[in-house]
Amino acid sequence: MNRIVIIHSGAIGDLIQVLPALHALRRAHPGARITLVGRRERAALAILAGAADESRDLDGAGLWRFAHDPSSSLPPAIAGADLVLDFLGYAAAGLARHTPPPQAVTLTPLPPPGWDRPAAEWIGRQVAEQLGVAVAGAPEIRVPAGALAAGRELVASRGIGGPFAAIHPGSGSPGKNWPIDRFATIARRLGDVSRYQVVWLAGPAEIERGTYQTRNSVGGTRNAGAENSILQDLPLDRAAAVLALADAYLGNDSGITQVAAAVRRPDGRATPTAALFGPTDPRVWAPRGSHVKLICSRDGSMDAIAVDEVWAAMATWAGPAQT
């Protein structure tokens, strides 16, 4: 097998759930070139993880036309593929009409109702059943040394010179967001108790929704120049490098939290991750690993999660700094 094409346009967290399956395909077909057709900014994570070799933008790939007229010529994005894994359901029927047809498998990206296992296992089960490839393990992004070096330069340019914690207070839904003032309280404790500086990660959604109300609301009094420790709109592969360097991470149920739990340094070191869950099912969507602390709401609302509850979870690895 020389070429494998993955068609996937899901959110960041959805793509992270696919990584174990992509790594399994890489092991099963080490000589194949893997192309991810989707959103380039998200596909960068799969490339960083070594789970894909290249990406093609979905909007320019010609798949929309092919889906409506399967008799048309194969789009360049999938022409010459030996295997196509289609998470959108656009290509499989049309591919069967071409000679020779590549092997095409349609996969369902989201678990069905009643599924109570990690989402990555749902993807892995489909790959195992349809392709005979065993999929195991949690999502993992081993960040190369070069990417880590670029991440170090970035945080150093913002005045971060010692141990630091990363906080991402947003998500894809406002209902999954813990109140910003409680994140700020944890940030102050991290500074006062653990002597950590704090790096706040902000994407377009956080800026648009006003998740960061003011500089003072996230900075605290101890973090001099706190505005310089808010990193906005980082490319996802650069954000992954920053997260791999962090000494602790705190966030909601979000794609960035999935990235934080998945990143590894070249020596295998994982980032201690605290993940806050309210309305979504942690059995399905929570990151896994001994380095992950889950703080789950008792009634499904984020407001029900207390600051002391979060701090108690984080303090096991973010307690007072040694002097």
Helices and strands as residue ranges (DSSP letters): E 3-7, H 12-28, E 33-38, H 40-48, E 54-57, G 58-60, H 63-68, E 83-86, H 92-95, E 103-106, H 119-131, E 141-142, H 145-157, E 164-168, G 174-176, H 180-194, E 197-202, H 204-209, H 215-219, G 226-229, E 230-232, H 236-245, E 248-252, H 255-262, E 263-264, E 273-277, H 282-285, E 292-296, G 302-304, H 307-314
